[in-house]
Amino acid sequence: RSSDLTPMERKRQGYIHELIQTEKRYMDDLQLVLEVFQKPMSESGLLTEDEMAMIFVNWRELIMSNTKLHKALSVRKKTEGENRAVQMIGDILATELLHMQAYIRFCSCQLNGAALLQQKTDEDPEFKDYLKKLARSEE
């Protein structure tokens, strides 16, 4: 029970809970980008396959990596019991962080993708309007 925990352990449990919630929101955001931007942009024909690959790089891999991390954390919380303290998550973090290689690739390509988006937005009014329309549809 949480009333049996020391103040320090209560704080630790709060951080663990926050980590799980933040991972869930982040996964939802990654999925939203896929549905609201990547899929429609791909179908629009405004960008070539190469341009899409330059912008979204390995987006689905990012989703898979974070899904695995969130699932492992959630399963640990559930196995230990909803109203009980989570004893250990370091093993999960150590294991799952090894699978975060997708971020190395994504981050190393991100500047080029952002530059391409900026260039297309500056040079192509139709593309700029299309992005605005997509952004509004997400709200």
C-alpha positions as CSV (number, residue, x, y, z in Angstrom):
1,R,0.0,0.0,0.0
2,S,1.2,3.5,-0.8
3,S,0.7,4.6,2.9
4,D,3.4,2.1,3.9
5,L,6.0,3.7,1.7
6,T,8.7,6.1,2.8
7,P,8.4,9.6,1.3
8,M,11.4,8.8,-0.9
9,E,9.9,5.6,-2.2
10,R,6.6,7.4,-2.8
11,K,8.5,9.9,-4.9
12,R,10.3,7.1,-6.8
13,Q,6.9,5.4,-7.5
14,G,5.6,8.7,-8.8
15,Y,8.5,9.0,-11.2
16,I,8.0,5.4,-12.4
17,H,4.3,6.1,-13.0
18,E,5.2,9.4,-14.8
19,L,7.7,7.5,-17.0
20,I,5.0,5.0,-18.0
21,Q,2.4,7.7,-18.7
22,T,5.0,9.8,-20.7
23,E,5.9,6.8,-22.8
24,K,2.2,6.2,-23.5
25,R,1.6,9.8,-24.6
26,Y,4.8,9.7,-26.7
27,M,3.7,6.5,-28.5
28,D,0.3,8.2,-29.1
29,D,2.1,11.2,-30.6
30,L,4.3,9.0,-32.8
31,Q,1.2,7.2,-34.1
32,L,-0.6,10.5,-34.7
33,V,2.2,11.8,-36.9
34,L,2.0,8.6,-38.9
35,E,-1.8,8.9,-39.4
36,V,-2.2,12.6,-39.7
37,F,0.9,13.5,-41.7
38,Q,2.9,10.5,-43.1
39,K,0.0,8.5,-44.6
40,P,-1.8,11.5,-46.2
41,M,1.5,13.0,-47.5
42,S,2.5,9.7,-49.0
43,E,-0.9,9.4,-50.7
44,S,-1.0,13.0,-51.9
45,G,1.8,12.5,-54.5
46,L,3.3,15.9,-53.5
47,L,6.5,14.2,-52.4
48,T,8.5,11.5,-54.1
49,E,9.2,8.2,-52.2
50,D,12.8,9.4,-51.6
51,E,11.6,12.7,-50.2
52,M,9.2,10.8,-47.9
53,A,12.0,8.5,-46.8
54,M,14.2,11.6,-46.1
55,I,11.5,13.2,-43.9
56,F,10.1,10.2,-42.0
57,V,13.3,8.1,-42.1
58,N,12.4,5.0,-39.9
59,W,9.3,6.3,-38.2
60,R,7.7,2.9,-37.8
61,E,10.8,1.6,-36.1
62,L,10.6,4.4,-33.6
63,I,7.0,3.4,-32.9
64,M,8.0,-0.3,-32.5
65,S,10.9,0.6,-30.1
66,N,8.7,2.7,-27.9
67,T,5.8,0.3,-28.0
68,K,8.1,-2.5,-26.6
69,L,9.4,-0.2,-23.9
70,H,6.0,0.9,-22.8
71,K,4.6,-2.6,-22.9
72,A,7.5,-3.9,-20.8
73,L,7.0,-1.2,-18.2
74,S,3.2,-1.6,-18.1
75,V,3.5,-5.4,-17.8
76,R,5.9,-5.0,-14.8
77,K,3.5,-2.6,-13.1
78,K,0.6,-4.9,-13.7
79,T,2.5,-8.0,-12.5
80,E,3.5,-6.3,-9.3
81,G,-0.1,-5.3,-8.7
82,E,-1.9,-2.0,-9.5
83,N,-1.8,-0.7,-5.9
84,R,1.7,-2.1,-5.1
85,A,5.1,-0.5,-5.5
86,V,7.1,-1.4,-8.6
87,Q,10.3,-2.8,-7.2
88,M,12.6,-2.6,-10.2
89,I,12.6,-1.1,-13.7
90,G,16.4,-0.8,-14.3
91,D,16.5,-4.2,-16.0
92,I,13.8,-3.2,-18.4
93,L,15.5,0.1,-19.2
94,A,18.9,-1.6,-19.7
95,T,17.3,-4.2,-22.1
96,E,15.0,-1.8,-24.0
97,L,17.5,1.0,-24.4
98,L,19.6,-1.4,-26.4
99,H,16.7,-1.5,-28.9
100,M,16.6,2.2,-29.3
101,Q,19.2,2.2,-32.1
102,A,16.4,3.4,-34.4
103,Y,16.9,6.8,-32.8
104,I,20.5,7.0,-33.9
105,R,19.5,6.7,-37.5
106,F,16.5,9.0,-37.2
107,C,18.4,11.7,-35.4
108,S,21.3,11.6,-37.8
109,C,18.9,12.1,-40.7
110,Q,16.5,14.6,-39.1
111,L,18.3,17.8,-40.1
112,N,18.2,16.8,-43.8
113,G,14.5,16.0,-43.5
114,A,13.8,19.3,-41.8
115,A,15.7,21.2,-44.4
116,L,13.8,19.4,-47.2
117,L,10.5,20.3,-45.6
118,Q,11.5,23.9,-45.2
119,Q,12.7,24.1,-48.8
120,K,9.4,22.5,-50.1
121,T,7.4,24.9,-47.9
122,D,9.3,27.9,-49.1
123,E,9.3,27.0,-52.8
124,D,5.9,25.4,-53.3
125,P,2.8,27.3,-52.1
126,E,0.5,24.2,-52.8
127,F,2.7,22.1,-50.5
128,K,2.7,24.8,-47.8
129,D,-1.2,25.0,-47.9
130,Y,-1.4,21.2,-47.8
131,L,0.7,21.0,-44.7
132,K,-1.4,23.7,-43.0
133,K,-4.6,21.7,-43.9
134,L,-3.1,18.5,-42.4
135,A,-2.1,20.4,-39.2
136,R,-5.7,21.8,-38.9
137,S,-7.2,18.4,-39.4
138,E,-5.2,17.1,-36.4
139,E,-6.7,19.7,-34.0
